[in-house]
Amino acid sequence: MLVTINGERKEIPNNSTIEDILKQLKIEEKVMAVAVNMEIVKKEEWGSFKPKEGDKIEFLGFTGGG
C-alpha cells in the first residue's frame, strides 16, 4: 500500500499500524507526535490506528534548545 511519510512516497504492508511503521522504518518513538492527513493520532492509538492507501503521515520529533 502506498502512503506518503514525511513527504516521501513509501510502500508499506497492508494493515500496518503506526507502531508497525515506526518499527519498519527504525524510527525511535520517544518524544514524538504523529499526524495522519493533518490530524494528530494519540500515542495510545498507535498500536491500533491503520493508515489507508494514499494517506499522508508525518512523524514529528521535538528538539530541546535554549
The first five atom37 places (N, CA, C, CB, O) and aatype in JSON, in Angstrom:
{
  "aatype": [12, 10, 19, 16, 9, 2, 7, 6, 1, 11, 6, 9, 14, 2, 2, 15, 16, 9, 6, 3, 9, 10, 11, 5, 10, 11, 9, 6, 6, 11, 19, 12, 0, 19, 0, 19, 2, 12, 6, 9, 19, 11, 11, 6, 6, 17, 7, 15, 13, 11, 14, 11, 6, 7, 3, 11, 9, 6, 13, 10, 7, 13, 16, 7, 7, 7],
  "atom_mask": [
    [1, 1, 1, 1, 1],
    [1, 1, 1, 1, 1],
    [1, 1, 1, 1, 1],
    [1, 1, 1, 1, 1],
    [1, 1, 1, 1, 1],
    [1, 1, 1, 1, 1],
    [1, 1, 1, 0, 1],
    [1, 1, 1, 1, 1],
    [1, 1, 1, 1, 1],
    [1, 1, 1, 1, 1],
    [1, 1, 1, 1, 1],
    [1, 1, 1, 1, 1],
    [1, 1, 1, 1, 1],
    [1, 1, 1, 1, 1],
    [1, 1, 1, 1, 1],
    [1, 1, 1, 1, 1],
    [1, 1, 1, 1, 1],
    [1, 1, 1, 1, 1],
    [1, 1, 1, 1, 1],
    [1, 1, 1, 1, 1],
    [1, 1, 1, 1, 1],
    [1, 1, 1, 1, 1],
    [1, 1, 1, 1, 1],
    [1, 1, 1, 1, 1],
    [1, 1, 1, 1, 1],
    [1, 1, 1, 1, 1],
    [1, 1, 1, 1, 1],
    [1, 1, 1, 1, 1],
    [1, 1, 1, 1, 1],
    [1, 1, 1, 1, 1],
    [1, 1, 1, 1, 1],
    [1, 1, 1, 1, 1],
    [1, 1, 1, 1, 1],
    [1, 1, 1, 1, 1],
    [1, 1, 1, 1, 1],
    [1, 1, 1, 1, 1],
    [1, 1, 1, 1, 1],
    [1, 1, 1, 1, 1],
    [1, 1, 1, 1, 1],
    [1, 1, 1, 1, 1],
    [1, 1, 1, 1, 1],
    [1, 1, 1, 1, 1],
    [1, 1, 1, 1, 1],
    [1, 1, 1, 1, 1],
    [1, 1, 1, 1, 1],
    [1, 1, 1, 1, 1],
    [1, 1, 1, 0, 1],
    [1, 1, 1, 1, 1],
    [1, 1, 1, 1, 1],
    [1, 1, 1, 1, 1],
    [1, 1, 1, 1, 1],
    [1, 1, 1, 1, 1],
    [1, 1, 1, 1, 1],
    [1, 1, 1, 0, 1],
    [1, 1, 1, 1, 1],
    [1, 1, 1, 1, 1],
    [1, 1, 1, 1, 1],
    [1, 1, 1, 1, 1],
    [1, 1, 1, 1, 1],
    [1, 1, 1, 1, 1],
    [1, 1, 1, 0, 1],
    [1, 1, 1, 1, 1],
    [1, 1, 1, 1, 1],
    [1, 1, 1, 0, 1],
    [1, 1, 1, 0, 1],
    [1, 1, 1, 0, 1]
  ],
  "atom_positions": [
    [[0.85, -1.16, 0.0], [0.0, 0.0, 0.0], [0.9, 1.23, 0.0], [-0.97, -0.01, 1.22], [1.88, 1.29, 0.75]],
    [[0.58, 2.21, -0.83], [1.38, 3.44, -0.94], [0.83, 4.54, -0.04], [1.42, 3.93, -2.4], [-0.36, 4.85, -0.07]],
    [[1.72, 5.12, 0.75], [1.4, 6.27, 1.59], [2.54, 7.28, 1.44], [1.2, 5.85, 3.1], [3.59, 6.96, 0.87]],
    [[2.34, 8.47, 1.93], [3.4, 9.48, 1.94], [3.83, 9.67, 3.39], [2.92, 10.83, 1.31], [3.01, 10.0, 4.25]],
    [[5.12, 9.45, 3.66], [5.66, 9.59, 5.0], [6.69, 10.71, 4.98], [6.29, 8.25, 5.51], [7.71, 10.62, 4.3]],
    [[6.41, 11.76, 5.75], [7.3, 12.93, 5.81], [7.7, 13.41, 4.41], [8.56, 12.6, 6.63], [8.86, 13.72, 4.15]],
    [[6.71, 13.45, 3.52], [6.92, 13.98, 2.17], [7.43, 13.0, 1.14], [0.0, 0.0, 0.0], [7.58, 13.36, -0.02]],
    [[7.72, 11.75, 1.54], [8.23, 10.74, 0.6], [7.22, 9.61, 0.43], [9.58, 10.18, 1.09], [6.67, 9.1, 1.41]],
    [[6.98, 9.22, -0.83], [6.09, 8.09, -1.1], [6.78, 6.81, -0.66], [5.7, 8.02, -2.62], [7.93, 6.56, -1.02]],
    [[6.07, 6.0, 0.12], [6.64, 4.74, 0.6], [5.6, 3.64, 0.49], [7.15, 4.87, 2.05], [4.4, 3.87, 0.64]],
    [[6.1, 2.45, 0.24], [5.26, 1.25, 0.21], [5.32, 0.63, 1.6], [5.73, 0.22, -0.9], [6.4, 0.36, 2.12]],
    [[4.15, 0.41, 2.2], [4.09, -0.27, 3.5], [3.14, -1.46, 3.37], [3.63, 0.7, 4.64], [2.25, -1.45, 2.52]],
    [[3.32, -2.48, 4.21], [2.41, -3.63, 4.16], [0.97, -3.22, 4.51], [2.89, -4.73, 5.1], [0.76, -2.35, 5.36]],
    [[0.0, -3.85, 3.85], [-1.4, -3.62, 4.19], [-1.64, -3.93, 5.66], [-2.34, -4.48, 3.3], [-0.96, -4.79, 6.24]],
    [[-2.58, -3.25, 6.27], [-2.96, -3.44, 7.67], [-1.87, -3.06, 8.67], [-3.35, -4.86, 7.9], [-1.93, -3.48, 9.82]],
    [[-0.88, -2.28, 8.25], [0.16, -1.82, 9.17], [-0.43, -0.77, 10.11], [1.37, -1.23, 8.4], [-1.24, 0.06, 9.7]],
    [[-0.02, -0.83, 11.38], [-0.4, 0.2, 12.34], [0.72, 1.24, 12.37], [-0.66, -0.4, 13.76], [1.78, 1.03, 11.79]],
    [[0.48, 2.34, 13.05], [1.52, 3.35, 13.23], [2.74, 2.72, 13.91], [1.0, 4.56, 14.06], [3.87, 2.96, 13.49]],
    [[2.51, 1.9, 14.95], [3.62, 1.22, 15.63], [4.41, 0.36, 14.66], [3.1, 0.36, 16.79], [5.64, 0.36, 14.69]],
    [[3.72, -0.39, 13.79], [4.39, -1.24, 12.8], [5.28, -0.4, 11.89], [3.35, -2.02, 11.96], [6.42, -0.78, 11.59]],
    [[4.77, 0.74, 11.44], [5.52, 1.6, 10.53], [6.75, 2.16, 11.22], [4.63, 2.74, 10.0], [7.83, 2.2, 10.63]],
    [[6.6, 2.6, 12.48], [7.75, 3.1, 13.24], [8.84, 2.05, 13.34], [7.31, 3.55, 14.65], [10.02, 2.35, 13.15]],
    [[8.45, 0.8, 13.63], [9.43, -0.29, 13.74], [10.07, -0.58, 12.39], [8.76, -1.57, 14.29], [11.28, -0.75, 12.29]],
    [[9.24, -0.65, 11.34], [9.74, -0.95, 9.99], [10.77, 0.09, 9.55], [8.58, -1.01, 8.99], [11.77, -0.25, 8.92]],
    [[10.52, 1.36, 9.86], [11.42, 2.44, 9.44], [12.51, 2.72, 10.47], [10.63, 3.7, 9.18], [13.33, 3.62, 10.29]],
    [[12.51, 1.95, 11.56], [13.5, 2.1, 12.65], [13.54, 3.53, 13.18], [14.9, 1.7, 12.15], [14.6, 4.13, 13.35]],
    [[12.35, 4.06, 13.44], [12.22, 5.4, 13.99], [11.96, 5.27, 15.48], [11.07, 6.2, 13.29], [11.05, 4.57, 15.91]],
    [[12.78, 5.97, 16.28], [12.58, 6.0, 17.73], [11.25, 6.69, 18.01], [13.77, 6.72, 18.46], [10.97, 7.74, 17.43]],
    [[10.44, 6.12, 18.89], [9.15, 6.75, 19.17], [9.17, 7.61, 20.44], [8.08, 5.7, 19.3], [8.12, 8.02, 20.93]],
    [[10.36, 7.88, 20.97], [10.46, 8.76, 22.13], [10.17, 10.2, 21.72], [11.87, 8.66, 22.77], [10.62, 10.65, 20.66]],
    [[9.43, 10.88, 22.52], [9.12, 12.3, 22.33], [8.75, 12.59, 20.87], [10.31, 13.16, 22.74], [9.5, 13.24, 20.15]],
    [[7.61, 12.11, 20.46], [7.2, 12.25, 19.08], [5.69, 12.43, 18.99], [7.64, 11.04, 18.25], [4.94, 11.97, 19.85]],
    [[5.27, 13.11, 17.95], [3.85, 13.21, 17.61], [3.68, 12.63, 16.21], [3.33, 14.71, 17.69], [4.6, 12.67, 15.39]],
    [[2.51, 12.09, 15.97], [2.21, 11.53, 14.65], [0.92, 12.18, 14.14], [2.07, 9.96, 14.71], [-0.07, 12.27, 14.87]],
    [[0.96, 12.63, 12.89], [-0.24, 13.18, 12.25], [-0.51, 12.39, 10.98], [-0.06, 14.71, 11.95], [0.41, 12.08, 10.22]],
    [[-1.77, 12.08, 10.76], [-2.19, 11.42, 9.52], [-3.22, 12.35, 8.89], [-2.79, 9.97, 9.79], [-4.26, 12.66, 9.48]],
    [[-2.91, 12.8, 7.67], [-3.77, 13.75, 6.96], [-4.06, 14.98, 7.83], [-5.08, 13.07, 6.54], [-5.2, 15.44, 7.9]],
    [[-3.01, 15.5, 8.49], [-3.07, 16.72, 9.29], [-3.86, 16.56, 10.6], [-3.68, 17.82, 8.48], [-4.17, 17.55, 11.25]],
    [[-4.2, 15.33, 10.99], [-4.89, 15.06, 12.25], [-3.95, 14.31, 13.17], [-6.21, 14.25, 12.02], [-3.39, 13.28, 12.78]],
    [[-3.75, 14.82, 14.39], [-2.88, 14.15, 15.35], [-3.49, 12.81, 15.76], [-2.64, 15.04, 16.6], [-4.68, 12.72, 16.04]],
    [[-2.65, 11.77, 15.8], [-3.06, 10.45, 16.28], [-2.48, 10.31, 17.69], [-2.57, 9.27, 15.32], [-1.26, 10.4, 17.87]],
    [[-3.34, 10.08, 18.67], [-2.89, 9.95, 20.05], [-1.97, 8.74, 20.2], [-4.09, 9.83, 21.02], [-2.17, 7.71, 19.55]],
    [[-0.96, 8.88, 21.05], [0.03, 7.81, 21.23], [-0.64, 6.49, 21.62], [1.05, 8.21, 22.3], [-0.2, 5.43, 21.18]],
    [[-1.68, 6.55, 22.44], [-2.35, 5.3, 22.85], [-3.09, 4.62, 21.7], [-3.33, 5.59, 23.98], [-3.54, 3.48, 21.85]],
    [[-3.23, 5.29, 20.56], [-3.89, 4.7, 19.39], [-2.89, 4.16, 18.36], [-4.78, 5.74, 18.73], [-3.31, 3.54, 17.38]],
    [[-1.58, 4.38, 18.57], [-0.59, 3.97, 17.59], [-0.62, 2.47, 17.31], [0.79, 4.37, 18.05], [-0.32, 2.05, 16.19]],
    [[-0.98, 1.66, 18.29], [-1.0, 0.21, 18.12], [-2.22, -0.3, 17.38], [0.0, 0.0, 0.0], [-2.26, -1.45, 16.95]],
    [[-3.24, 0.56, 17.21], [-4.46, 0.12, 16.54], [-4.8, 0.95, 15.3], [-5.61, 0.18, 17.51], [-5.58, 0.51, 14.46]],
    [[-4.23, 2.14, 15.19], [-4.55, 3.02, 14.05], [-3.86, 2.51, 12.79], [-4.12, 4.48, 14.34], [-2.64, 2.36, 12.75]],
    [[-4.66, 2.24, 11.75], [-4.13, 1.72, 10.48], [-4.37, 2.74, 9.37], [-4.8, 0.36, 10.12], [-5.51, 2.95, 8.95]],
    [[-3.3, 3.36, 8.89], [-3.46, 4.3, 7.77], [-4.01, 3.58, 6.53], [-2.1, 4.97, 7.44], [-3.89, 2.37, 6.39]],
    [[-4.61, 4.38, 5.64], [-5.17, 3.85, 4.41], [-4.32, 4.28, 3.21], [-6.63, 4.32, 4.23], [-3.51, 5.2, 3.3]],
    [[-4.52, 3.59, 2.11], [-3.85, 3.92, 0.84], [-3.96, 5.42, 0.58], [-4.46, 3.11, -0.34], [-5.05, 6.0, 0.66]],
    [[-2.82, 6.05, 0.26], [-2.81, 7.46, -0.1], [-2.72, 8.43, 1.07], [0.0, 0.0, 0.0], [-2.59, 9.64, 0.86]],
    [[-2.77, 7.92, 2.31], [-2.68, 8.81, 3.47], [-1.33, 9.52, 3.52], [-2.9, 8.02, 4.77], [-0.33, 9.01, 3.02]],
    [[-1.34, 10.69, 4.13], [-0.11, 11.47, 4.35], [0.21, 11.39, 5.84], [-0.27, 12.97, 3.88], [-0.55, 11.89, 6.68]],
    [[1.33, 10.76, 6.15], [1.74, 10.54, 7.54], [2.95, 11.41, 7.83], [2.07, 9.03, 7.79], [3.9, 11.46, 7.05]],
    [[2.91, 12.09, 8.96], [4.04, 12.91, 9.4], [4.48, 12.42, 10.77], [3.67, 14.43, 9.44], [3.68, 12.37, 11.7]],
    [[5.76, 12.07, 10.89], [6.36, 11.73, 12.17], [7.13, 12.96, 12.62], [7.3, 10.44, 12.07], [8.08, 13.39, 11.96]],
    [[6.73, 13.53, 13.73], [7.28, 14.8, 14.19], [8.11, 14.6, 15.44], [6.17, 15.82, 14.45], [7.6, 14.15, 16.47]],
    [[9.38, 14.93, 15.36], [10.26, 14.85, 16.52], [10.41, 16.23, 17.14], [0.0, 0.0, 0.0], [10.2, 17.24, 16.48]],
    [[10.76, 16.25, 18.4], [10.95, 17.52, 19.1], [12.39, 17.63, 19.57], [9.98, 17.63, 20.3], [12.98, 16.66, 20.03]],
    [[12.93, 18.82, 19.45], [14.29, 19.06, 19.9], [14.28, 20.16, 20.95], [15.21, 19.44, 18.71], [13.63, 21.2, 20.79]],
    [[15.01, 19.92, 22.0], [15.12, 20.94, 23.04], [16.23, 21.92, 22.69], [0.0, 0.0, 0.0], [17.13, 21.61, 21.91]],
    [[16.15, 23.05, 23.24], [17.19, 24.05, 22.99], [17.01, 25.21, 23.95], [0.0, 0.0, 0.0], [16.07, 25.26, 24.74]],
    [[17.92, 26.13, 23.86], [17.75, 27.24, 24.78], [18.53, 28.45, 24.41], [0.0, 0.0, 0.0], [18.47, 29.46, 25.11]]
  ]
}
